[in-house]
Amino acid sequence: MKNKLLLTFGFLPLLLASCGENPSLSQYVKTLDLFNGREEVRVLQLTDLHWSFETDVEEEINYVNKLVAKADPDFIMVTGDNILFANTKIVNAQIKMFEDLNIPWSMVFGNHDKQGLFDASYWSTALSKAKTR
């Protein structure tokens, strides 16, 4: 046991010396200026939209458009449960709605977003086709 410890700790200085310089945090952080240098940003957070087969998509789009017009956000964050038992047509309609707003947006997924008549990976496919900002 003593030999194993001596062997392990004997190589420790060599390992530490071989690591070189410690990288700075700036090497790991990329700053995106999404808001043209402004210090204040208005974010609209939407959650639990739960679009489904029964959703009146036009009505929902009109509601979100009115909400966005009133809030006048710089960024929209959709925080999960975007759909509930939907199909690809509903997923595509929701993504298109956000794209048509011409406001930077992002989405995270909730537990219901994989429930529907599509493979769970469909979101990745649909979002990769969306316009990037």
C-alpha positions as CSV (number, residue, x, y, z in Angstrom):
1,M,0.0,0.0,0.0
2,K,2.8,2.4,1.0
3,N,4.5,1.7,-2.4
4,K,1.3,2.4,-4.3
5,L,0.9,5.8,-2.5
6,L,4.5,6.7,-3.1
7,L,4.2,5.7,-6.8
8,T,1.0,7.7,-7.2
9,F,2.2,10.9,-5.4
10,G,5.6,10.6,-6.9
11,F,4.1,11.1,-10.4
12,L,1.7,13.9,-9.2
13,P,4.3,16.7,-9.6
14,L,5.1,15.5,-13.0
15,L,1.5,15.4,-14.1
16,L,0.8,18.9,-12.7
17,A,3.9,20.3,-14.4
18,S,2.8,18.8,-17.7
19,C,-0.6,20.6,-17.6
20,G,1.0,23.8,-18.8
21,E,-0.7,27.2,-18.2
22,N,-4.2,27.4,-16.8
23,P,-6.5,28.6,-19.4
24,S,-8.5,31.8,-18.7
25,L,-12.2,31.8,-18.5
26,S,-12.4,33.9,-21.7
27,Q,-11.2,30.9,-23.6
28,Y,-14.4,29.1,-22.7
29,V,-16.9,31.9,-22.9
30,K,-18.3,33.3,-26.1
31,T,-20.2,36.5,-25.8
32,L,-23.1,37.1,-28.2
33,D,-24.3,40.7,-28.6
34,L,-27.9,39.8,-29.5
35,F,-29.2,43.2,-28.5
36,N,-26.8,45.6,-30.1
37,G,-25.1,46.7,-26.9
38,R,-28.2,47.7,-25.1
39,E,-28.1,47.2,-21.3
40,E,-31.8,46.7,-20.9
41,V,-33.7,43.9,-22.7
42,R,-37.3,43.0,-22.6
43,V,-37.9,39.3,-22.6
44,L,-41.3,37.6,-23.1
45,Q,-41.5,34.2,-21.5
46,L,-44.2,31.8,-22.6
47,T,-44.8,28.4,-21.1
48,D,-47.3,25.6,-21.2
49,L,-48.8,26.5,-24.6
50,H,-50.0,22.9,-24.9
51,W,-51.0,23.0,-28.6
52,S,-52.8,19.8,-29.5
53,F,-55.1,18.3,-32.1
54,E,-57.9,20.3,-30.5
55,T,-56.1,23.6,-30.7
56,D,-57.5,26.3,-32.9
57,V,-54.1,27.3,-34.4
58,E,-55.3,30.5,-35.9
59,E,-56.8,31.6,-32.6
60,E,-53.6,30.8,-30.8
61,I,-51.5,32.6,-33.4
62,N,-53.7,35.7,-33.1
63,Y,-53.5,35.6,-29.3
64,V,-49.7,35.3,-29.3
65,N,-49.4,38.1,-31.9
66,K,-51.5,40.4,-29.7
67,L,-49.4,39.5,-26.7
68,V,-46.2,40.2,-28.5
69,A,-47.5,43.5,-29.9
70,K,-48.4,44.6,-26.3
71,A,-45.2,43.3,-24.7
72,D,-42.9,44.5,-27.4
73,P,-40.2,42.0,-26.5
74,D,-36.6,42.0,-27.7
75,F,-36.4,38.2,-27.1
76,I,-39.0,35.4,-26.6
77,M,-38.2,32.4,-24.4
78,V,-40.6,29.5,-24.6
79,T,-40.1,27.3,-21.5
80,G,-41.6,23.9,-22.1
81,D,-44.8,22.0,-22.7
82,N,-45.2,23.7,-26.1
83,I,-47.4,20.9,-27.3
84,L,-49.6,18.1,-25.9
85,F,-50.5,15.1,-28.0
86,A,-50.0,16.8,-31.4
87,N,-48.6,15.9,-34.8
88,T,-45.9,17.3,-37.0
89,K,-48.4,19.8,-38.5
90,I,-49.0,21.4,-35.1
91,V,-45.2,21.4,-34.3
92,N,-44.5,23.1,-37.6
93,A,-47.2,25.6,-37.2
94,Q,-45.9,26.6,-33.8
95,I,-42.3,27.0,-35.0
96,K,-43.6,29.0,-38.0
97,M,-45.5,31.3,-35.7
98,F,-42.4,32.1,-33.8
99,E,-40.3,32.6,-36.9
100,D,-43.0,34.9,-38.4
101,L,-42.7,37.2,-35.4
102,N,-39.2,38.2,-36.6
103,I,-38.0,38.4,-33.0
104,P,-35.1,36.3,-31.7
105,W,-36.5,33.3,-29.8
106,S,-35.5,30.1,-28.1
107,M,-37.3,27.1,-26.8
108,V,-36.7,24.5,-24.1
109,F,-38.7,21.3,-23.8
110,G,-41.0,20.1,-21.2
111,N,-42.3,16.6,-20.4
112,H,-45.2,16.9,-22.9
113,D,-43.1,18.0,-25.9
114,K,-42.3,14.4,-26.8
115,Q,-45.9,13.2,-26.7
116,G,-47.5,13.1,-30.0
117,L,-47.8,11.3,-33.3
118,F,-44.1,11.8,-34.3
119,D,-40.7,10.6,-33.3
120,A,-39.3,12.6,-30.3
121,S,-36.3,13.6,-32.5
122,Y,-38.7,15.4,-34.9
123,W,-38.3,18.6,-32.9
124,S,-34.6,18.7,-33.8
125,T,-35.3,18.2,-37.5
126,A,-38.0,20.9,-37.5
127,L,-36.0,23.4,-35.5
128,S,-32.9,22.9,-37.6
129,K,-34.9,23.9,-40.7
130,A,-36.1,27.1,-38.9
131,K,-34.4,30.4,-39.6
132,T,-31.4,31.1,-37.4
133,R,-30.9,34.5,-35.8
